[in-house]
Amino acid sequence: MSLLQKIKSQSDEIFHQVIAWRRHLHAHPELSYEEYETSKYVANILENMGLEVEKGIAGTGMVAYINGKNPDKKTIALRADMDALPIVEKNDVDYKSKNEGVMHACGHDVHTSSLLGVTQLLQSTKDEWEGRVKLIFQPGEERLPGGASLMIKEGVLENPRPKSIIGQHVMPLIDAGQVGFREGMYMASADEVYITVKGKGGHAALPESAIDPVLIASHIIVALQQIVSRNCSPKVPAVLSFGKVEALGATNIIPNEVKIEGTFRTMNETWRKAAHEKIKQIANSMAQAMGATCECEVRVGYPYLENEVALTRKMKNAAKDYLGEENVLDLDLWMAAEDFSYYSQEIDACFYRLGIRNEDKGINSGLHTPTFDIDESALKVGPGLMAWLAINELQS
């Protein structure tokens, strides 16, 4: 039996165990940087597999190693995130969240259980491949500053330094049984914009006696939209959107101030920094020109995610060997953000998508929604595929 066939066969054998891990994690979600019980649960499974676990990295993060033959020949890393979201789950399933107001609505339960499955597969075949696999179980992907950045600061990419890193994320736009890859730029940076326009309130019937922050805020929003359309090259994906405007006046009251909140996303770090300054400059100058003052803060979030071309192409070809060419798709640019991007800024990285959709079963809800769920047949693909990708990367 070839190693590929062995991985597939063993992946089928552990399928129900991986589902059990996933359902336990789904039923017991924990918020970012509070993954205490999750971390204990995962560490216990790893230790029962015979691995030594380095705990307490960035709080609740941990690292373990699988050594094949000649472990010093090459080291690669595999990553899973463990945190959940502050969402009330509305699914009617046996494994529904038991922690009210907290839900695995982004699939991190799948990522973690899948990597545990990968661990079991690589452990059982470690005499048949060369190198070392560093397993990274990461906290806090959903909340700034991002658990990846904290783990990197605490040395997760050192001693030994991996040659490359591979990450997997569920995708509700892709059917279960399929996966997606994209070379080069894939996901955007994500920054938060907070603007407070301070004017002078008054009676709405006497606007001449006020400095109307509502009107001024509207001019600022319109003016800021031109940052992308008139300053950014069409070759660079970028978006500036405002989702919250708070003006606590009334039909007959002009308030003293207006608060605006939005997001800026792009895929070019040089333009990103320039855009931050333009946002502040335009907001402040517009407010000043209209007699108001302005406070503008841009909170820097995750960088953009770059899939290293040669690595991603190699992983895509390995996925075709594992799943068949018809089940390996090309991904479009995705303007959402992921803190896996921090790893991609440091070492060669490949971040791919695992299909979890099943229209016939009504499993089609988007990420970060209260009805998000997966077709668990995806867990027949997730562990085996990632194990096969890891082996392929180690052997090159």
N, C-alpha and C positions, 0 to 999 in steps of 0.2 A: 504494500500500500504506500503510495506517495505521501509526502508530508502534507500536500494540499488536501488529499483525500482524508488523511487522518484528522486534520483540523476540522474539516466539514463534518466528519463522523462524530468527533467528540463534541463539537458545537451542538449537534442535534441531541446528544446524550445529556448535556447540562442545561438544555433549553428550559425545562420546568424549574430547575434550581434558580436560574437567572430571573425567571418570572417571579418566583417567590421573593427573591431579594428586592426586585423592583417594587412589588406590591407592599412589602414592609416599609420601604423608604417612602413610597407615595403616601402611605397611611400615617407616617410620622415625620412630616416636613418641618424644617426649621429655617428661620430667616438667616440672611447673610451675617456672618461672623458669630452666629449663635448655634452652629451645627454641632453641639456638644454630644448629643446622643447619637447622631448620625456618624460622627467621627469614631465614637466607641464601637458602634456596630460594624463599621467598615474595617477598623483595625482588628477586631476580633476575628473576622472572616479571613483577613490576610494572614494573621498569626496562625490560625488553624490550618492554613495552606503551607505552613512552614516558613513564612517570611518574617524577617525582622523589620519592624516598622519604626520609622523616625516620626515621632508625634510632636504636636505643639508648634508647627511651623505656621507663622502668621495666625497664631491662635489655635484654630481647629484643623489646619491643614496637615497633611502627612505625606511621607515618601517611603516607598519600598523598592527593592531591587529584585530582579530575576536574572540570574547569571547562567548563560549558556556556556558552551565550550569556548575557551579562550576569551573570557569576559572583558579583558583589557583591549581587545582588538577594536571594538567600536561600541559606543554607548548612544542609545536613542531614548527619547522620553515619550510617554503616553500620558495624556491628561484628561481628567474628568472633574467637573464641578459638582458641588454637593448642596448648594443652598436653594431655598424655595422663595416664593413671592408672597406678599401680603394680600392675598385674594381669598375670598370665601368660595369654596368649591361647590359646584351645583351638580356634579355627576352623581348618579344613583348607582354606585358600584360597591362591592364588598370592601374594596381597599380605599374607599373615600377617606380624605384627610380626617384624622382624629384631633388635630390641632386647629380649633376654630379660627378662621381668618388667615390661615397659612396654607399654601397649596403649591405642589410641584406643577406649576402651570407652564413651565418652560422646558420640561423634560430632563432636568438634572438627575432625577431618580433613574431615568433610562441610562444616562451617561455613566453614572456611578455603578449601577448593576452590570452594565455592559462591560466596563473595565474590570470588574471583579471576575466576570466570565473570561475575559481576555487573560487575566492573571492565571486562572486555572488551566487554560489551554496552553499557555506558554510554559507554565511549570511542568506540565505533563510531557512536553516535547523538548525540554531544554537540552537534552543530549543530542538533538538533531539540528541545532543551529548555533551559530557563533555570535558572541557579543554579550552585551548587557542591556537590559531594559529598565529604565527608571520610571516607576509608576508615580504619578503626581495626582493626589486627591486634594482638590483645591476648594477653599471656602470663598464666599463673598463675590461671586461673579456679577451678581445683580446690583451691587451697590458700590459707589465710589468710595475709595480710590481704586477698587478692583482687587480681589484676592490674588490675582496673578502678579500684579505689581508688588504686592507685599511679600509674596513668596520669593520673587526674584531678588528683592532687597535682602532677604534673609538667606540667599545663597542657593536657591533650589536649582539653578542652572550651573552650579559649580560642583567640583569635587565628587564625582567627575563631571565635566561639562558635556552635555549631550551634543552629538553632531547635528541632530534634528529633533523636531517634536511633531507629534501627530495628535490632532483633536477631532472629535466627532460630535455633531449636534443634530438633534431631531429636526425634521422638516415636514410640516403638515401639508405642504403643497406637492409632496412627492409620495407616490404610493408605497406602501410597505413592500419590501422585496427589492426596492431600487435605491440607488444612492446617487449623489451629485457632487461634481468637482468643478473648480474653476482655478485656472492658473493666474498668477499675478494679483492685481488689486481685486479684493472681494468684498470686504465690509468697511463701513465708514468709521471715521473718528466720531466722537459724540461729546459735545460740550453744551453746558447749560447756560442760558443767558437770563439774567435778572436785571430789570430796569425799573427804577422808581422815578417818576416824573413829579416834581413838587412845584405846585403853583399857589394860587390863592383862591380859596373857596368863596362861595357867595350864593345869592339868590339867582336861580336860573332865569328869572325875568329881567335881571340886571347884569348881563354878562360883561358889560363894559367896566364894571367895578371889580371884576374878578380876573385872575389869570388862569384860564381854563385848562387844567391838566388833561382833561378828556380829549379835547381838540388837539392839544399838543401831542399827546400819546398817539393819536391816530396818524398825525403827520410823521411821527418817528417810525411807526410800523411800516407805513408806505415807503418812506425813504430807505429804510433798511432792506427792503426787498430788492432794491437796485444794487446792493452789494454783490450778489451773485450774478444777476443778469448783465451788469455793466462793468464788472471788475474781474470776473473769473473766466478763464478760458473754457470753451465748451468741451475741451478734452478732459477737464478735471470735474468729476462728479461733485456736486455741492448742493446743499439745501439749507435754507434758514426758514424756520417755521415758528410761529407763536401760537401757543395753545391755551394761554390763560391771560386774561386782562381783568383786573380788579379795580373798579371805581365805585367806592362805597358812598355814592351820592343818592339822589332820588330824581323823580320827574321834575322837581322844582328846586333841586339842590346841586350846585356845582361843588364837587369835593375838593379837598386840599391837595390830594395826591392820587396818582394812578400807578398801579403796579402791573408790570408786564413780565411774562415768563415764556421762554421759548428754547429751541434747540438749534444748534448749528452743527452740520455734519459735512465732512468732505473726505477726500482720499489723497490729499497732498499736504504734507506737514509744513512746508514753507508757506503755501497759500493759507493754511489754517491759522498760522500765527499772524499773518498780515490781515486776515479777515477779522480777527479778534480786535485789533487796533482800529480798524475801520468801523466796526460796530460801536465801539466806545466813542470814537470821534464824531460820528454822525449823530448819535443819540445826544451827546452833550452839546454839540453846536446847534442842533435843531431846537433843543429846549432853551438854550441861552438866547437864540435869535428871537424866540417868541416870549421872552420875559420870565421863563421858569428856570429851575435848576434840575439837574438830573444826576442820579447815582446809577452807574452801570457796572455790573460785575459779570465776567465770563468765567465760569467754573470749568476748568480744563478736565475733560474726561478721558476716555480711552483713545489711544491712537488708532489709525486705520489698520486694517488687517491685510497683510500681504502674503499670499501663498507662493512660496518659492517655486519657480517655474519647473526646473528639472525634477525636483522632489515630487511635486504634485502630478506631473506627467507620469512619473514612475509609479506613483500610488494609484493613479487612474488606470494604468495598464494592468497593474496587479489586481485591481478590483474587477476588471473585465475577465481576467483569468478565473477569479473566484465566483463571479455572479453571471457571467455572460455579457457580451458587449451591449445587448439590448437593455440591460438593467443598470447601465452606468450612464448618467446624464450629464450634460453641460449646464452649469449654473449661470444665471445672470448676476450682474452687480446687485448687491444687497445693501441698502442704506441704513439698515439697523447696525448696531455696534456689539462688540464682544470683547471681553478683556483678554481672551486668547491672543489678541493683537499685540499685547505686551511681549509675549514670547516671540511672535513673528518679527518684532523689531530687534530681537537679540540673536536668534539663531534661525536656520532654515526651518520653515514650518509648512504644514499642510493641514488645513481645516476643511473637512468635508461634511456633507449632509446625509443623514440616514432617513430614508422615507418611512413615515409612520401612518399614512393616510389610508382609509378604506371607506369609500363612499357607500358601498353596499351595507356596511355595518353602521353607517351614520357617524363615522369617526372622521371629522373634517374641520373641527374647530381650530382656530388660530392659536398661536402662542400667546401667553399672558391673558387668556380668557378663562372664565370660571368653569367652562365645559371642556377644556382641553383634555384630551386623552390620546392614547396610541392604540393602534392595532398591534397587539403583543407578538404577532408573528414576526415583527421587525426584530425581535430579540433572537430570532434564528439567524439573522444576518449580522447584527451589530458585533457581538463578541468574536465570531469566527473571522469576519472580514478584517477587523482591526488587528487580530493576531496575525493574520496572513500578511497584512500591510507591514507590520513591524518586522516580521521575518524577512520579507523582501528588502526592506530598507537596511537591515543589518547585514545582509549578504552582499551588498554592493560595495 
